[in-house]
Amino acid sequence: MKYYPKFLEFGINTSKTWEPVQLSKFFKMNRAFFKDAQYNMELVTVLKNFKASIDSKVENSRQDNGSRTDNYSQVVNSNLPASFNLIVPIFKGRPAEEIEVEIIADVDGRNIRLSLCSPGAEVIVEEERNKAIDEQLLLIRKLAPDIAIIEQ
């Protein structure tokens, strides 16, 4: 089984990261994989005009008795949607699947990197892989029923 090339280009469930404008351009050119062209354009606009408010708090103290506090917290509020849906084949030769994709933001000062995550796509990958293995095992059992098959 091979992944569908366009699914790989999205970088879903990988370490691939995007700058917001870069992701907006990619989404714009891949509108065909969105259920609704209007929603695609809204998402492209949001990514091109990314806005976030970042509230950082730092607490650092040391006491003479050895006690110390070292806290850093950051709260990010942005205009990004929590998730969106794509309709894309995951494997070559298989039908397109509708999957929910979450946008994960990594904000460090002025540097913003976005990654795409889909637990649903991961479930489909596991199910399809298991289904393909079971199909092959069934064919082997029909051709050579005396062969011992060890599954791990």
N, C-alpha and C positions, 0 to 999 in steps of 0.2 A: 504494500500500500504506500502510495506517495501522497504527500500533502498537495493540495491544490495550490498552484503558484501564487495566486492573488491572496489566499489566506495567509501564506507565509509573509507576503509583503506588508500586511497589516501589522505583523509583529505581535499578534495576540499571544499572551502567556509565554512571552520570551523576555529577554533582557533589553530588547530594543526600546529606545526612548526617542521622543520627538520634542522639538520646540513647538509651542502652540501654532505659530504661523506655518511652519513646515507641515504639521498635521492637517491644518486647514486646507492647504494646497493638495495634499494627498487625498483628503476626503472629497474635495471638489472634483478631482479627476476620476474618482471612483464612485460617483453618484449611483451607478447601476446596482451597487450592492446594498443600497438603502431602500427600505420599504417605501419611503415617501420622499420625493425629490425636494419638496418644500422644507421638510424637516432637515434634510441634508444641508440645504442652503442656510438655514437658521444656525445649524451647528458650525458650519464653515464661518459664518459671521461672528459667532461667539468666540471661536478660536482665533480669528484674525484680530479681534478686539478684546483679547484676554484682559480681564480685570480681577484683581485680588486685593483684599486687605489682609495684612499680616500683622498679628499682634504677638510680639515676643516678650517673654519675661525671663529675666535672669536673676538668680539669687545665689550668691556665693559668700559664705562666711566661715570663719575659723575661730574657734574658742581656745583659750589657753589650756584647757583641760584635754584637748585633743578632739573635741567634737567639731564636726564640720558639716556644712550644708553646701551642696553644689547642684542646683536645679536649673533646668532650662526648659521652658515650654513655649510652644509656638502654635497659634491658632490661625488657620488660613480660611478665609471666606472668599469664594470666587464665584464667577458667573458660569462656571462649567457645570453641565448636567452630571448627575451621579452616574448615569448610564444611557445607552442608546442601543437600538437593535440593528443588526446587519443580517442580510440574507446572502449567504456565501457557501459554496461547497467547501468542506473541510478536506476531503480526499478527492483526488482525481478519479473521475468516472462515477462518483457518487452524487446523489441529488443535493441541491442547495439546502442548507439548514438555516433556520432563523435562530440567531443566538443573541443573547443580551451581553453587551460589552461594557465594562466599567472603565472609567478614566481614572487612573491613579496619578496624582500630582506629587512631584518631589520638588519642594520649594526650598531653596537655600539662598537667602538674600534676594538678589535680582535674577538669579538663575532658576528657570522653571523648566523642568523636564517632565513629560507626560508619557505614561506607558498604558497599554491596553491589556485588560485582564478579563477573562471569561470563564468562570467556573463551569457554566453550561457547555462550552466548547470542549472543555477537558473531559466532561462526562461522555459526550458524544465520541471523542477520540477513543476512550477506553471501551465503550460499548461496540463501536465499529471494529476495533482491533480484535476484541474477543469473538465477535460474530464471524470475522474473516478466518480466524484460527479454527473455530468450530466447524465452519464450512469445509476447510481443508482436511480436518481430521475425519469428517464424515466421508469425504471422497476416498481417503486413504483406507478407512475401515471397509468400504465397499470393494475396493480393488484388492486389498490384501488383508482379509479378516484375521489371519494368524499372526500378524505383526503386533508385537507388544508396543503400546504407546504410553509413554511416561509423561505426565503433565506435572509441571511445577507451579 
